[in-house]
């Protein structure tokens, strides 16, 4: 079987300043995609599955970038140009299937639904009209009617933290193999809900997502012809008409059975919607109760600067509070390439005063001038310790933080990176000669996905509210395009 494969992965935070250009994307073209075979990414998973199924893989284009601001239109057109260049000749020869690795929450300057637009273009290519289109996507997608209309079976991750990105890709590939082997071609049925949840409310170990995922598995195990059922938690930091919680099924059964399953999922979401509207207490209120320092490691979680949600990772709100309350033996990572560059020429042990962080968002407290001691300067490349983490689903087996510096101010150790790094793997610290277990307090810029790394070493985990663009208080975000009415805005 001849199967076209492509990937387009970006989670777009439309409330951030600026835009994301092509230089932010890791681009693979043609046979370069094949180098990912066997790695920890979803693309690596589908390529390995393809080998087992005996597919002839037709690689086209794979564009990936970390979550960030609205994507420039030129990126979308560059992807489409490269994909079409390689896809059209193969479609003329004949293609049996198409497999896509997507995020599902990509928005550009003029396209609030990038995936839906590109899928419509794909279907319009000669030879692609009736080819089965399968794929995998992040459960934080903002799924759209166009995505459902132009595909046959898109499968969402089931876990948050995203420990199953690769596994979900293999699951979707297995369903495509079922389609190719049997000749049965499913269709997508989609249902949105009037709900938007912050990322902090979408962990699958707790309600409401735990119950919704359990219900989706029961639906899949029935005899209704449903091949897959996906819970789509949505991405609240994108202002689009499709932002919010939704549900999809891929089915060869009747519309009535599919609609009944979707109605059951929607009803449960509406009954439990308050449980997903998770917010945090003010940082000063939490830190005031932490002295004397309790035994073991306390992880302080700062969702407002959630790097996995697109935030710049240079917010100083939590750092300000650590210093204000005099927390002992604490650490935090700040993305600040300018500070790293200023430190790069200095000998280890130097003391210098420089502004730290605070440049990435107008909602942040701003740069924090500190006198620091330079402890180390190192390369920021590290191999992932956890090949099932959300970071693995984004980048495969390794990540590069860019040049790094470790400095200390009083009781606070600060890891300064040149590239914002989601705190999803402890190799981030260990690659810089720091053992996270040795600290009494660590600040992480995340919402839920960090738990895969830190649950095993933390004595306690406390979420705090600070200023920043990824606030869990979605009522405070300046939505203009989101469909209304929607909970909890209305």
C-alpha positions as CSV (number, residue, x, y, z in Angstrom):
1,X,0.0,0.0,0.0
2,X,1.3,3.5,-0.9
3,X,0.7,6.0,1.9
4,X,1.5,9.7,1.8
5,X,2.8,11.0,5.2
6,X,3.0,14.6,6.3
7,X,3.2,16.6,9.6
8,X,2.2,20.1,10.7
9,X,2.5,20.8,14.4
10,X,2.0,24.1,16.1
11,X,-0.1,25.2,19.1
12,X,-0.9,28.8,18.5
13,X,-1.4,31.3,21.4
14,X,-3.2,34.2,19.6
15,X,-3.1,36.5,22.7
16,X,0.7,36.7,22.6
17,X,2.5,39.7,21.1
18,X,4.2,39.3,17.7
19,X,4.1,36.5,15.2
20,X,5.9,33.1,14.6
21,X,7.9,33.0,11.4
22,X,9.3,30.1,9.4
23,X,12.7,30.4,11.2
24,X,10.9,29.1,14.4
25,X,10.0,25.8,12.6
26,X,12.0,22.6,12.3
27,X,11.5,21.6,8.7
28,X,11.9,18.1,7.2
29,X,11.3,17.5,3.5
30,X,11.0,14.3,1.5
31,X,13.2,11.5,2.7
32,X,14.4,13.6,5.7
33,X,11.2,12.5,7.4
34,X,12.4,8.9,7.4
35,X,15.2,9.8,9.9
36,X,12.5,10.0,12.6
37,X,11.7,6.3,12.2
38,X,11.7,4.7,15.7
39,X,12.2,7.9,17.7
40,X,9.8,9.0,20.5
41,X,7.7,11.3,18.3
42,X,4.3,10.5,16.8
43,X,6.0,10.7,13.4
44,X,8.5,8.1,14.6
45,X,5.7,5.9,15.7
46,X,3.8,5.9,12.5
47,X,6.9,5.3,10.4
48,X,7.7,2.3,12.6
49,X,4.1,1.0,12.2
50,X,4.3,1.5,8.5
51,X,7.3,-0.7,8.3
52,X,5.4,-3.4,10.1
53,X,2.4,-3.1,7.8
54,X,4.6,-3.2,4.7
55,X,3.5,0.2,3.5
56,X,5.4,2.0,0.8
57,X,5.9,5.4,2.6
58,X,5.7,8.5,0.5
59,X,7.2,11.2,2.7
60,X,6.3,14.8,1.9
61,X,6.8,17.6,4.5
62,X,7.0,17.9,8.3
63,X,6.9,21.4,9.9
64,X,7.2,21.6,13.7
65,X,7.5,24.5,16.2
66,X,7.1,25.0,19.9
67,X,3.9,26.7,21.1
68,X,4.1,30.4,20.4
69,X,2.3,33.5,18.9
70,X,0.1,33.7,15.8
71,X,1.8,32.0,12.8
72,X,2.7,34.1,9.8
73,X,0.7,33.2,6.7
74,X,4.0,32.6,4.8
75,X,4.6,29.6,7.0
76,X,1.3,28.0,6.0
77,X,2.0,28.7,2.3
78,X,5.5,27.3,2.6
79,X,4.2,24.1,4.1
80,X,1.5,23.8,1.4
81,X,4.0,24.5,-1.4
82,X,6.5,21.8,-0.1
83,X,3.7,19.3,0.5
84,X,2.0,19.8,-2.8
85,X,5.3,19.6,-4.7
86,X,5.8,16.1,-3.4
87,X,2.2,14.9,-3.1
88,X,0.9,15.8,-6.5
89,X,3.2,13.4,-8.5
90,X,2.4,10.6,-6.1
91,X,-1.3,11.2,-6.3
92,X,-1.1,11.0,-10.1
93,X,0.5,7.6,-9.8
94,X,-2.1,6.5,-7.2
95,X,-2.1,6.6,-3.4
96,X,-3.9,4.2,-1.1
97,X,-3.9,6.3,2.0
98,X,-2.8,9.6,3.6
99,X,-1.5,9.9,7.2
100,X,-1.1,13.2,8.9
101,X,0.6,14.2,12.2
102,X,-1.1,17.3,13.4
103,X,-1.5,19.5,16.4
104,X,-5.0,20.8,15.7
105,X,-4.7,24.3,17.2
106,X,-2.8,26.2,14.6
107,X,-3.8,29.7,13.6
108,X,-2.2,32.1,11.2
109,X,-2.6,35.8,10.5
110,X,-5.6,35.3,8.2
111,X,-6.5,31.6,8.9
112,X,-8.0,30.9,12.3
113,X,-8.3,27.2,11.3
114,X,-5.1,26.3,9.5
115,X,-5.6,22.6,9.6
116,X,-9.1,22.8,8.2
117,X,-8.0,25.1,5.4
118,X,-5.1,22.8,4.4
119,X,-7.3,19.7,4.6
120,X,-9.8,21.3,2.2
121,X,-6.9,22.1,-0.2
122,X,-5.7,18.5,0.1
123,X,-9.1,17.1,-0.9
124,X,-9.2,19.4,-3.9
125,X,-6.0,18.0,-5.4
126,X,-6.6,15.6,-8.3
127,X,-6.5,12.0,-7.0
128,X,-7.1,12.9,-3.4
129,X,-10.8,13.3,-3.4
130,X,-11.6,9.8,-2.1
131,X,-8.3,8.7,-0.6
132,X,-8.7,7.7,3.1
133,X,-7.2,10.5,5.3
134,X,-6.2,9.3,8.8
135,X,-4.0,10.9,11.4
136,X,-3.2,11.8,15.0
137,X,-3.5,15.1,16.8
138,X,-3.1,16.7,20.3
139,X,-6.1,16.6,22.6
140,X,-5.6,20.4,23.1
141,X,-6.8,21.0,19.5
142,X,-9.6,23.4,18.6
143,X,-11.3,20.9,16.3
144,X,-13.4,22.4,13.5
145,X,-16.2,21.2,11.1
146,X,-13.7,21.4,8.2
147,X,-11.3,19.1,9.9
148,X,-14.1,16.5,10.3
149,X,-15.5,17.1,6.8
150,X,-12.2,16.4,5.0
151,X,-10.9,13.4,6.9
152,X,-11.9,9.9,7.7
153,X,-10.3,9.2,11.0
154,X,-8.3,11.6,13.2
155,X,-7.3,10.2,16.6
156,X,-6.6,12.4,19.6
157,X,-4.1,11.7,22.4
158,X,-5.8,10.2,25.4
159,X,-3.5,11.4,28.1
160,X,-2.6,14.7,29.6
161,X,0.3,14.9,30.4
162,X,0.8,13.6,26.9
163,X,2.5,10.3,27.5
164,X,0.8,8.6,24.6
165,X,1.6,10.8,21.6
166,X,3.6,8.1,19.8
167,X,1.2,5.4,21.0
168,X,-1.8,7.4,19.6
169,X,0.0,7.7,16.2
170,X,0.5,3.9,16.1
171,X,-3.2,3.5,17.1
172,X,-4.3,5.7,14.2
173,X,-1.9,3.9,11.8
174,X,-3.4,0.6,12.9
175,X,-6.9,1.9,12.0
176,X,-5.7,3.0,8.6
177,X,-4.3,-0.5,8.1
178,X,-7.7,-1.8,9.0
179,X,-9.2,0.5,6.4
180,X,-6.8,-0.6,3.7
181,X,-7.2,-4.3,4.5
182,X,-11.0,-4.4,4.7
183,X,-11.9,-1.7,2.2
184,X,-14.2,-0.1,4.9
185,X,-13.8,3.6,4.9
186,X,-15.1,5.4,8.0
187,X,-16.2,9.0,8.3
188,X,-15.9,11.7,11.0
189,X,-18.8,13.0,13.0
190,X,-18.2,16.0,15.1
191,X,-19.9,17.9,18.0
192,X,-18.7,21.1,19.6
193,X,-19.8,22.2,23.1
194,X,-20.3,25.7,24.6
195,X,-17.4,25.1,27.0
196,X,-13.9,26.5,27.2
197,X,-11.5,25.1,29.9
198,X,-8.0,26.4,30.8
199,X,-5.2,23.8,30.4
200,X,-5.1,23.4,34.2
201,X,-8.5,21.9,34.1
202,X,-7.7,19.3,31.4
203,X,-5.5,16.8,33.2
204,X,-6.8,13.3,32.5
205,X,-6.0,11.9,36.0
206,X,-8.7,14.1,37.4
207,X,-12.3,15.1,36.6
208,X,-13.8,16.1,34.3
209,X,-11.4,14.6,31.7
210,X,-11.0,11.3,33.6
211,X,-14.7,10.6,33.3
212,X,-14.9,11.8,29.7
213,X,-12.0,9.6,28.6
214,X,-13.5,6.6,30.4
215,X,-16.8,7.2,28.6
216,X,-15.0,7.5,25.2
217,X,-13.3,4.1,25.8
218,X,-16.7,2.5,26.6
219,X,-18.2,4.0,23.4
220,X,-15.3,2.5,21.3
221,X,-15.8,-0.9,22.8
222,X,-19.4,-1.1,21.7
223,X,-21.0,-2.7,18.6
224,X,-22.1,0.5,16.9
225,X,-19.5,0.7,14.1
226,X,-17.5,3.4,15.9
227,X,-13.8,3.0,15.2
228,X,-12.5,5.7,17.6
229,X,-14.0,8.3,19.9
230,X,-11.9,11.3,20.9
231,X,-12.2,13.8,23.7
232,X,-10.9,17.2,22.5
233,X,-10.2,19.4,25.5
234,X,-9.5,22.5,23.3
235,X,-6.9,25.2,23.6
236,X,-8.2,28.2,25.5
237,X,-5.4,30.6,24.5
238,X,-6.5,30.7,20.9
239,X,-9.2,33.1,20.0
240,X,-11.0,31.3,17.1
241,X,-14.6,30.4,16.3
242,X,-13.7,26.7,17.1
243,X,-12.0,27.3,20.4
244,X,-13.3,25.0,23.2
245,X,-14.2,21.5,24.2
246,X,-15.5,19.1,21.5
247,X,-16.0,15.4,20.7
248,X,-15.4,13.4,17.5
249,X,-16.1,9.8,16.4
250,X,-14.9,8.0,13.4
251,X,-17.5,5.5,12.3
252,X,-18.8,3.1,9.6
253,X,-22.1,2.8,11.5
254,X,-25.2,4.9,11.4
255,X,-25.4,8.7,12.0
256,X,-28.0,8.1,14.7
257,X,-25.6,5.9,16.7
258,X,-22.7,8.3,16.3
259,X,-24.9,11.3,17.3
260,X,-26.1,9.4,20.3
261,X,-22.5,8.7,21.5
262,X,-21.5,12.4,21.0
263,X,-24.6,13.6,22.8
264,X,-23.7,11.3,25.8
265,X,-20.2,12.8,25.9
266,X,-21.5,16.4,25.6
267,X,-24.0,15.8,28.3
268,X,-21.3,14.6,30.7
269,X,-19.1,17.6,29.9
270,X,-22.0,20.0,30.6
271,X,-22.8,18.3,33.9
272,X,-19.1,18.5,35.0
273,X,-18.1,21.8,33.4
274,X,-17.4,23.6,36.7
275,X,-14.7,21.0,37.5
276,X,-12.7,22.0,34.4
277,X,-12.7,25.7,35.3
278,X,-9.6,25.4,37.5
279,X,-7.9,28.6,38.8
280,X,-5.0,29.2,41.2
281,X,-4.6,31.1,44.5
282,X,-2.4,34.2,44.5
283,X,1.3,33.4,44.7
284,X,1.8,35.5,47.9
285,X,-1.0,33.7,49.6
286,X,0.7,30.3,48.9
287,X,4.3,31.2,49.6
288,X,3.5,32.9,52.9
289,X,2.6,29.5,54.3
290,X,5.8,27.7,53.2
291,X,8.2,28.8,56.0
292,X,9.8,27.1,57.7
293,X,10.4,25.0,54.6
294,X,8.7,21.6,54.8
295,X,10.7,18.5,54.2
296,X,11.3,17.3,50.7
297,X,10.9,19.0,47.4
298,X,8.1,21.5,46.9
299,X,7.3,22.1,43.2
300,X,5.7,25.6,42.6
301,X,3.7,25.5,39.4
302,X,3.2,28.8,37.5
303,X,0.6,28.2,34.8
304,X,0.4,31.9,33.7
305,X,3.9,31.5,32.1
306,X,3.2,28.0,30.8
307,X,5.8,27.3,28.1
308,X,3.8,24.3,26.9
309,X,0.9,26.7,26.2
310,X,3.0,29.2,24.3
311,X,4.1,31.6,27.0
312,X,7.6,33.1,26.7
313,X,9.0,31.4,29.8
314,X,10.7,34.5,31.0
315,X,8.1,35.7,33.5
316,X,9.4,37.0,36.8
317,X,6.3,36.8,38.9
318,X,7.2,33.6,40.7
319,X,10.9,34.7,41.0
320,X,9.8,38.0,42.5
321,X,7.7,36.1,45.1
322,X,10.5,33.6,45.9
323,X,12.8,36.5,46.8
324,X,10.1,38.5,48.6
325,X,9.3,35.6,50.9
326,X,12.9,34.4,51.4
327,X,12.4,30.8,50.3
328,X,15.6,28.9,50.9
329,X,17.4,26.6,48.5
330,X,15.2,27.2,45.5
331,X,15.6,27.0,41.7
332,X,13.8,28.3,38.7
333,X,14.5,28.3,34.9
334,X,14.1,31.6,33.0
335,X,14.4,31.9,29.2
336,X,16.7,34.9,28.6
337,X,19.1,34.6,25.7
338,X,20.2,38.2,26.2
339,X,21.4,37.5,29.7
340,X,23.1,34.3,28.6
341,X,25.0,36.3,26.0
342,X,26.1,38.9,28.5
343,X,27.4,36.2,30.8
344,X,29.1,34.2,28.1
345,X,32.4,36.1,28.1
346,X,32.8,36.2,31.9
347,X,34.9,33.7,34.0
348,X,33.1,31.3,36.3
349,X,32.6,32.9,39.7
350,X,32.1,36.4,38.4
351,X,29.6,38.6,40.0
352,X,27.5,40.9,37.9
353,X,24.3,42.8,38.0
354,X,21.9,42.3,35.1
355,X,18.2,42.4,34.3
356,X,16.6,38.9,34.4
357,X,13.6,38.0,32.2
358,X,10.4,40.0,31.9
359,X,10.7,40.9,28.2
360,X,8.3,38.4,26.6
361,X,4.8,39.6,27.6
362,X,3.2,42.9,28.5
363,X,1.2,41.1,31.1
364,X,4.4,40.1,33.1
365,X,5.9,42.0,36.0
366,X,8.9,43.0,33.8
367,X,12.7,42.5,34.1
368,X,14.1,41.9,37.5
369,X,17.6,43.4,38.1
370,X,19.7,41.1,40.3
371,X,23.3,40.8,41.3
372,X,24.2,37.2,40.5
373,X,27.2,34.9,40.8
374,X,28.0,32.9,37.6
375,X,28.1,29.2,38.4
376,X,28.4,27.6,35.0
377,X,28.2,28.0,31.2
378,X,27.2,25.0,29.2
379,X,25.7,23.8,25.9
380,X,21.9,23.3,26.3
381,X,21.5,20.1,24.3
382,X,20.2,17.1,26.3
383,X,18.8,13.7,25.6
384,X,15.4,13.1,27.0
385,X,15.3,10.9,30.1
386,X,11.6,10.1,29.5
387,X,10.8,9.0,26.0
388,X,7.0,9.1,26.7
389,X,6.8,12.7,27.8
390,X,5.0,15.6,26.1
391,X,8.4,16.9,25.1
392,X,9.1,13.7,23.3
393,X,5.8,14.1,21.4
394,X,7.1,17.5,20.3
395,X,10.7,16.8,19.5
396,X,11.6,13.1,19.6
397,X,14.6,12.0,21.6
398,X,16.5,15.2,22.4
399,X,16.0,18.9,22.9
400,X,18.3,21.9,22.6
401,X,17.9,24.8,25.1
402,X,20.6,26.8,23.3
403,X,23.6,28.2,25.3
404,X,22.8,28.1,29.0
405,X,24.1,29.8,32.1
406,X,23.5,28.9,35.8
407,X,23.6,31.8,38.2
408,X,22.8,32.3,41.9
409,X,21.3,35.2,43.8
410,X,21.2,34.5,47.5
411,X,19.1,31.3,48.0
412,X,17.9,31.2,44.4
413,X,19.6,29.2,41.6
414,X,18.5,30.4,38.2
415,X,19.0,28.3,35.0
416,X,19.1,30.8,32.1
417,X,18.3,29.3,28.7
418,X,18.5,30.7,25.2
419,X,15.5,28.8,24.0
420,X,12.3,28.4,26.0
421,X,12.2,24.9,27.3
422,X,9.0,23.2,28.5
423,X,9.7,21.7,32.0
424,X,8.7,18.2,30.9
425,X,12.0,16.3,31.4
426,X,14.5,16.4,34.4
427,X,17.3,16.2,31.9
428,X,16.9,20.0,31.6
429,X,18.5,20.4,35.0
430,X,20.9,17.4,35.0
431,X,22.4,18.5,31.7
432,X,23.5,21.6,33.5
433,X,25.0,19.9,36.5
434,X,22.0,20.4,38.8
435,X,20.1,17.7,40.6
436,X,16.5,18.7,41.1
437,X,16.1,16.5,44.1
438,X,18.6,18.6,46.0
439,X,16.4,21.7,46.1
440,X,13.8,22.5,48.6
441,X,11.7,24.5,46.0
442,X,11.6,24.4,42.2
443,X,9.5,26.8,40.1
444,X,8.1,25.3,36.9
445,X,6.4,27.2,34.1
446,X,3.7,24.7,33.2
447,X,0.0,23.7,33.8
448,X,-0.3,19.9,33.8
449,X,2.3,18.3,31.5
450,X,5.2,18.8,33.9
451,X,3.7,16.2,36.3
452,X,5.1,13.3,34.3
453,X,8.6,14.5,35.3
454,X,8.0,15.9,38.7
455,X,5.4,13.7,40.4
456,X,8.1,11.1,41.2
457,X,10.4,13.4,43.0
458,X,8.0,16.0,44.6
459,X,6.9,15.8,48.2
460,X,4.1,18.3,47.3
461,X,3.0,20.4,44.3
462,X,1.4,23.8,44.6
463,X,-0.2,25.9,41.8
464,X,0.2,29.7,42.1
465,X,-1.3,32.6,40.2
466,X,1.1,35.2,38.8
467,X,0.7,37.8,36.0
468,X,1.2,36.3,32.6
469,X,-0.4,35.4,29.2
470,X,-1.4,31.8,30.1
471,X,-3.6,32.7,33.0
472,X,-6.1,30.1,34.1
473,X,-8.7,32.8,34.5
474,X,-10.0,32.6,30.9
475,X,-12.7,35.2,31.7
476,X,-9.8,37.8,31.7
477,X,-8.7,37.0,28.1
478,X,-9.9,39.5,25.4
479,X,-11.8,37.1,23.2
480,X,-13.3,38.5,20.0
481,X,-13.8,35.5,17.7
482,X,-14.9,32.7,20.1
483,X,-18.4,31.4,19.6
484,X,-20.9,32.7,22.2
485,X,-22.4,31.9,24.6
486,X,-19.7,29.8,26.1
487,X,-18.9,28.7,29.7
488,X,-17.4,30.3,31.8
489,X,-17.4,33.5,29.8
490,X,-21.2,33.7,29.8
